[in-house]
């Protein structure tokens, strides 16, 4: 009689590790944004920011709460984690572009073509990694 053995778990690809790390960094960036706003609230309130402190605090909490479950779900290879990680990356990148183009007091347009190309390449690379992971789960 032959004993059946479960298939060994496949290793996590380097791409999956990088995307999970990116989601963790998005979460960390959100919490650091919140901490910075709370720590130096009087300084930022004197700057007359267009949306005030509430916007920066809320966006810090939002990305702080969004990034960690995305990274955890991706690391644990859950289908919802793959979708959440992809959504998190695209949402964060879109939010970054929105803030860069709308709120920057002196936008740096000479670097715009490179930034657009780099953003596009990062989205395509993340989509490829997440698509491969989706097919494997």
N, C-alpha and C positions, 0 to 999 in steps of 0.2 A: 504494500500500500504506500502510495506516494503522498507526502505531506505538501499541501499547497502553501506557498509563502506569499505574503503580500508583496506587491511591487514596491521596491524601495522608492522613497520620495525623491523626486528629481531636485536637483540643485536649483537655487535661485540664480537667474542670469545676472550678469553685471548690469544690464539695462534696468532690470527690475529693482536692483539695489539702488541705482542712481535715482530712479523715479521716486522710490520710497524715501530716500534721503532728501530729495527736493521737497516732498510733502512735509517732512519733518522740519526743514528749514523755513518753509512757508509758515508753519505753526509757530516756530520760534520767533520769526520776524514779527508775527502778529502780537505775540506776548511782549516782545521788546518794544514794539510801538506803543502798546498800552502803558508799559512801565515808564517809558520816556515821557509820555504825555502827562502821566500822573506826577512824576518826579519834578518836572519843570513846567507845571501848569501855568504859573504866573508869567514866566518868560513867553510861552506860546500865546497866552491871552493878550500880551502887549503887541504881538506881531500883526494883529488884525487879520487873521487867516480867513479866507472866504467862507468857510463853513463852520468855523469854530472848533473847539476841542472835542465836542460831542461826536463829530464825524470821525475824527482820528481815533478816538477811544473805541467807538463802535466798530470801525473797520479792523482795529487791532484785535478786539475780542472775536470778531467774526472769523478772521483768518486763523487766529489761535485755536479756536474750537474746530475749524474745518480741516486743518492740515493733519492733526494727529490721528483722528479716526481714518482718514484716507490712507495715511502711511501704514497704520496697523492693519487695516483691511487688505491692503495690497500685500503686505508682508505675510499675512496669514492665508493669502491666495483665495480670498473670497470674491465671488463675482461682483458683489456690491462694492467691494473695495476697489476693484479695477475701475468701475464706472465713477466712483467717488474721487479716485485719484485723478483720473482724466479730467473730470469736471473741475476739480480744485485747481489743477494746473492751468487750464484754459481761463477759468474765472480770475485767478490771480494775475495772469499775464494781461488779460483784458483790463482789469482794474488798474494795473500798473500803467498801461498805455493811456487810459483815461486820465489818471492823475497827472501823468507827464505832459499830456497835451492841453489839459484844461486848467490845471492849478499851478503849473510852473510859472514863476514870475519872469524868468528869462530862459525860454526854451532854447535848447541847443539843437538847431535844425541841421547843422553840418554833419552830424553823426546819424541822422535819421535813416538813410539807406542801409547802413550797416546794422543798426538796431532792428529795423524791420526784417532784414534777411536773417539775422541771428534768432529773432523771435520765431519766424517761420520755420527755420531749421529745427529749433528746439521742440516746437509743437509737432512737427513731422516725426522726429525721433521718438518722442514720448508716445505718440499715437502708434507707431510701429511696435514699440516694446509692449504697450498695453494690448494691442491687437493680438500679438503672439501669445501673451499670457492669457487672454480671453479664450483663444482657441484651445489652449492646453488645459484649461479647467473645465 
